[in-house]
Amino acid sequence: MDEVEVGNGIRLGQLLKLVGVVDTGGAAKELLESGQVLLNGQPETRRGAQLAVGDVVQAGGRTVRLT
């Protein structure tokens, strides 16, 4: 599991780009709509979902915990 420091929070689409799971916002939208992104173990489809410290995101074969 990788850890990413986010300070005051980050939106899910931005995180997916930051960690290299996707290259563009459009690619993030497609990945989310496909149901392949889990937020704290639950499917998440909202690109703009606000994340906070302690959240765990699984996508594209990666697991990331926000610190």
TORGU-643714 format. One record per atom (N, C-alpha, C): atom name; x, y, z; residue in one letter. Coordinates in Angstrom, 2 decimals. Last residue first. Example, Ala and Ser with C-alpha at 12.3 -4.5 7.8 and 13.67 -1.06 7.14 Angstrom:
 atom       u       v       w res
    N   12.85   -2.25    7.08   s
   CA   13.67   -1.06    7.14   s
    C   12.90    0.03    7.87   s
    N   13.19   -5.69    7.80   a
   CA   12.30   -4.50    7.80   a
    C   13.20   -3.30    7.80   a
// end
This chain:
 atom       u       v       w res
    N   -2.55   10.36    3.72   t
   CA   -1.98   10.75    5.02   t
    C   -1.93   12.25    5.11   t
    N   -4.42    7.84    2.14   l
   CA   -4.13    9.26    2.27   l
    C   -3.63    9.57    3.67   l
    N   -3.28    4.98    0.49   r
   CA   -3.89    5.52    1.71   r
    C   -3.45    6.97    1.84   r
    N   -3.89    3.02   -2.34   v
   CA   -3.29    4.24   -1.83   v
    C   -4.05    4.67   -0.58   v
    N   -3.19    0.41   -4.46   t
   CA   -3.90    0.77   -3.24   t
    C   -3.15    1.95   -2.63   t
    N   -3.56   -0.58   -7.87   r
   CA   -2.85    0.13   -6.81   r
    C   -3.77    0.35   -5.63   r
    N   -4.99   -1.54  -10.00   g
   CA   -3.99   -2.42   -9.39   g
    C   -3.19   -1.78   -8.28   g
    N   -6.81    0.51  -10.55   g
   CA   -5.73    0.21  -11.47   g
    C   -4.63   -0.64  -10.88   g
    N   -7.50    1.25   -7.14   a
   CA   -7.81    1.43   -8.57   a
    C   -6.59    1.07   -9.39   a
    N   -8.57    2.15   -4.00   q
   CA   -8.04    1.04   -4.79   q
    C   -8.47    1.23   -6.23   q
    N   -7.96    4.26   -1.29   v
   CA   -8.47    4.16   -2.65   v
    C   -7.77    2.99   -3.34   v
    N   -8.82    5.20    1.92   v
   CA   -8.05    4.24    1.13   v
    C   -8.73    4.08   -0.22   v
    N   -8.49    7.96    4.20   d
   CA   -9.22    7.25    3.15   d
    C   -8.27    6.33    2.39   d
    N   -6.74    9.36    5.82   g
   CA   -7.22    8.07    6.29   g
    C   -8.01    7.29    5.26   g
    N   -7.76   12.59    4.91   v
   CA   -6.74   11.76    5.53   v
    C   -7.37   10.48    6.09   v
    N  -10.25   12.53    2.28   a
   CA   -9.62   13.09    3.48   a
    C   -8.58   12.11    3.99   a
    N  -11.86   13.56   -0.78   l
   CA  -11.16   12.58    0.05   l
    C  -10.50   13.29    1.22   l
    N  -14.81   14.15   -2.48   q
   CA  -13.77   14.76   -1.66   q
    C  -13.17   13.71   -0.73   q
    N  -15.58   13.30   -5.76   a
   CA  -15.71   12.90   -4.35   a
    C  -14.53   13.46   -3.57   a
    N  -15.54   13.81   -8.48   g
   CA  -15.35   14.93   -7.56   g
    C  -15.49   14.58   -6.10   g
    N  -16.20   11.43   -9.66   r
   CA  -14.84   11.94   -9.85   r
    C  -14.53   13.05   -8.86   r
    N  -18.03    8.89   -8.34   r
   CA  -17.99   10.36   -8.43   r
    C  -16.55   10.85   -8.52   r
    N  -18.15    6.21   -7.87   t
   CA  -18.26    6.65   -9.26   t
    C  -18.14    8.15   -9.43   t
    N  -16.93    3.57   -5.93   e
   CA  -17.15    5.03   -6.00   e
    C  -17.14    5.45   -7.46   e
    N  -17.49    0.69   -3.93   p
   CA  -17.38    1.30   -5.26   p
    C  -17.71    2.80   -5.22   p
    N  -15.65    0.42   -0.88   q
   CA  -16.94    0.53   -1.55   q
    C  -16.75    1.16   -2.93   q
    N  -13.19    0.54    0.41   g
   CA  -13.79   -0.77    0.18   g
    C  -15.12   -0.76   -0.53   g
    N  -12.51    3.24    0.35   n
   CA  -12.74    2.59    1.64   n
    C  -13.53    1.29    1.47   n
    N  -13.43    3.15   -2.85   l
   CA  -13.09    4.12   -1.81   l
    C  -13.49    3.51   -0.49   l
    N  -12.47    1.68   -5.87   l
   CA  -13.05    1.49   -4.54   l
    C  -12.52    2.57   -3.61   l
    N  -13.16    1.47   -9.25   v
   CA  -12.51    2.26   -8.21   v
    C  -13.24    2.04   -6.89   v
    N  -14.56    0.30  -11.29   q
   CA  -13.29   -0.30  -10.90   q
    C  -12.53    0.48   -9.85   q
    N  -16.82    1.21  -12.54   g
   CA  -16.97    0.56  -11.25   g
    C  -15.70   -0.07  -10.72   g
    N  -16.78    2.71  -14.79   s
   CA  -16.69    1.26  -14.99   s
    C  -16.82    0.49  -13.67   s
    N  -16.67    5.29  -13.92   e
   CA  -17.95    4.80  -14.42   e
    C  -17.96    3.29  -14.61   e
    N  -13.91    5.44  -13.33   l
   CA  -14.90    5.52  -12.26   l
    C  -16.24    4.95  -12.70   l
    N  -12.83    5.33  -15.90   l
   CA  -12.47    4.32  -14.92   l
    C  -13.50    4.28  -13.79   l
    N  -13.94    7.67  -17.06   e
   CA  -14.24    6.34  -17.62   e
    C  -13.96    5.24  -16.61   e
    N  -12.77    9.65  -15.41   k
   CA  -14.22    9.51  -15.49   k
    C  -14.62    8.13  -16.00   k
    N  -10.07    9.29  -16.01   a
   CA  -10.53    9.06  -14.63   a
    C  -12.04    8.84  -14.63   a
    N  -10.05   10.07  -18.64   a
   CA   -9.72    8.68  -18.34   a
    C  -10.18    8.33  -16.92   a
    N  -10.65   12.77  -18.26   g
   CA  -11.56   11.92  -19.02   g
    C  -11.32   10.45  -18.75   g
    N   -8.39   13.67  -16.91   g
   CA   -9.68   13.66  -16.21   g
    C  -10.70   12.79  -16.93   g
    N   -5.55   11.53  -17.64   t
   CA   -6.43   12.68  -17.87   t
    C   -7.70   12.56  -17.03   t
    N   -4.10    9.31  -16.87   d
   CA   -3.37   10.48  -17.35   d
    C   -4.23   11.72  -17.46   d
    N   -4.32    7.17  -13.93   v
   CA   -4.82    7.69  -15.21   v
    C   -4.02    8.93  -15.59   v
    N   -2.53    6.53  -11.95   v
   CA   -3.47    5.50  -12.38   v
    C   -4.07    5.89  -13.73   v
    N   -0.78    8.40  -10.86   g
   CA   -0.47    7.79  -12.14   g
    C   -1.37    6.66  -12.58   g
    N   -1.34    9.91   -8.67   v
   CA   -0.61    8.66   -8.43   v
    C   -0.35    7.87   -9.71   v
    N   -2.72   12.06   -9.88   l
   CA   -1.51   12.29   -9.09   l
    C   -0.68   11.02   -8.93   l
    N   -5.03   10.91  -10.97   k
   CA   -4.00   11.46  -11.85   k
    C   -2.67   11.61  -11.11   k
    N   -6.34   10.16   -8.63   l
   CA   -6.06    9.14   -9.63   l
    C   -5.00    9.62  -10.62   l
    N   -6.62   12.68   -7.41   l
   CA   -5.75   11.67   -6.81   l
    C   -5.37   10.61   -7.84   l
    N   -8.49   13.90   -9.08   q
   CA   -7.16   14.47   -8.96   q
    C   -6.17   13.45   -8.39   q
    N  -10.73   12.27   -8.60   g
   CA  -10.16   12.36   -9.94   g
    C   -8.74   12.90   -9.92   g
    N  -11.16   12.85   -5.81   l
   CA  -10.80   11.53   -6.28   l
    C  -10.16   11.54   -7.66   l
    N   -9.65   15.78   -4.40   r
   CA  -10.77   15.12   -5.07   r
    C  -10.27   13.81   -5.70   r
    N   -8.25   16.17   -1.14   i
   CA   -8.09   16.13   -2.59   i
    C   -9.33   15.46   -3.17   i
    N   -6.92   17.71    1.88   g
   CA   -7.85   16.89    1.11   g
    C   -7.61   17.03   -0.38   g
    N   -4.94   19.19    3.09   n
   CA   -6.33   19.54    3.38   n
    C   -7.35   18.72    2.62   n
    N   -2.57   16.79    2.72   g
   CA   -2.82   18.03    3.43   g
    C   -4.29   18.22    3.76   g
    N   -1.84   14.43    1.54   v
   CA   -2.76   15.31    0.81   v
    C   -3.06   16.61    1.53   v
    N    0.53   11.99    0.88   e
   CA    0.19   13.11    1.77   e
    C   -0.65   14.11    0.99   e
    N    0.04    8.63    0.38   v
   CA    0.12    9.92   -0.29   v
    C   -0.32   10.99    0.69   v
    N    1.40    5.39    0.36   e
   CA    0.82    6.48    1.14   e
    C    1.07    7.78    0.40   e
    N    0.61    2.13   -0.94   d
   CA    1.33    3.40   -1.00   d
    C    0.63    4.41   -0.12   d
    N    0.85   -1.18    0.00   m
   CA    0.00    0.00    0.00   m
    C    0.89    1.24    0.00   m
// end
